[in-house]
């Protein structure tokens, strides 16, 4: 049965994206006060009637990750206590997803912990884009809609009309993603053999596939410190690649990513606005694609009880 009136709310993590989504849906942003107390605790008050409504809270759990996650949880709790019929947490970026298993003894599984927190807060549904690992979907006992930014990235790349194209995966974990784009763009594929001596450090020892004399697109789900992307670009250039582009959904861009990207042989850095990108961030040839239309359409489909999976084609 269809739920009540559609309402869009947002915390402080990415108000610009929330405004874009609300504009696409032709609905006003819901009124809410979300601010810190003097000691840093978060105060939330929903400033309009939400009884029986279908509420969507847009909040990527990016920097500052912990603050934004707690802010989201408190907003969900406030909406449920105000008798919203259904609350969907919209996480354009799902933080803590990189720890999705115990890779070593005595490590936590933070992706599962965050799932538990959101469900405990009262979320009825989750909408997210490009999880770091698909298995995170199984950590929820509520419906989760998983979208991909690949169609948006593909449309942009097709407009560049690149020839002799190779889609490169920076590691074996991204082969499926790269293979899908390569198939749809009639390109070949290359795989880089990546090793991590420790966190945020990377060494690439081998390339599987032919890249000499080719234009290469390195595809990944996120750019954090840019170590992987820049090392991959350097190795590919030494192997004879022509122009090198990198494309990723989530532009985390932690230090020293800006310096690395600006000093690399990368021609263009293609990302989405799943995470707010500071205006003063000086990355050469940075292209930011908007995911607002995709999320707006997904929200409309969920509200109207229609299929969301068609948006990933």
WOTA-V734836 format. One line per field, one symbol per residue. phi: phi as a letter, one per 40 degrees, with the letter a starting at -180 (. if undefined). psi: psi as a letter, one per 30 degrees, with the letter a starting at -180 (. if undefined). burial: b if it has 16 or more other ideal C-beta (glycine too) atoms within 10 Angstrom, else e. A space follows every 50 residues. Layout:
BEGIN
phi: ???
psi: ???
burial: ???
END
This chain:
BEGIN
phi: .cccdcbbbacccacccdcccccccfbccccabbaccdchcbbbaccacb dgcbcbbcacccdcdcccccdcccccccccccgccabbcbbdbccgcccb accadgccbcccccdcccccchccabbabfdcacccdccbbbcbbbcbcd dcccccccccfcbfcbcbccaccbccccccccccbfbcbbbbcbbbcadg babbbabbhcbcgbcbbcbacabbcgccccccccccccchcccbbbbacb ccfcdbdcccccbbcccabbbbccbcbdcccbbcfcbbcccdcccccccc ccccfbccdcccc
psi: kkaakkkkllageieeeeeeeeeefhklkkkkkjlklegflkkkkkglkg kgljkkjjjkiakjeeeeeeeeeeeeeeeefghkekkkjjjekjlgffig ljflkgllifeeeeeeeeeefgkflkklkikekfffeffkglkkkjlkfe eeeeeeeeffhklhkkkkkflffgeeeeeeeeefghllkkkkjkkjelkg kkkkflkjlkfkglkkjkklfljcfgeeeeeeeeeeefgglckkkkklej iehlkheeeeefglgkekjkllhfkkjkfgjikkhkkjkkgeeeeeeeee eeeghlkffffg.
burial: eebeebbbbbbebbeebbbbbbebbebebbebebeeeeeeebebebeeeb eebbbbbbbbbbbebebbbbbbbbbbbbbbebebbbbbbbbbbbbbbebb eeeeeeeebebbebbebbbebbbbbbbbbbbbbeebeebbeeebbbbbbb ebbbeebeeeebeebbbbbbbeebeebbebbbeeeebebbbbebeeeeee ebebeebebebeebbbbbbbbbbbbbbbbbbbbbbbbeeebbbbbbbbbb bbbeeebbebbbebebebbbbbbbbbbeeeeebeebeebbbbebbbbbbe bbbeeeebeebee
END
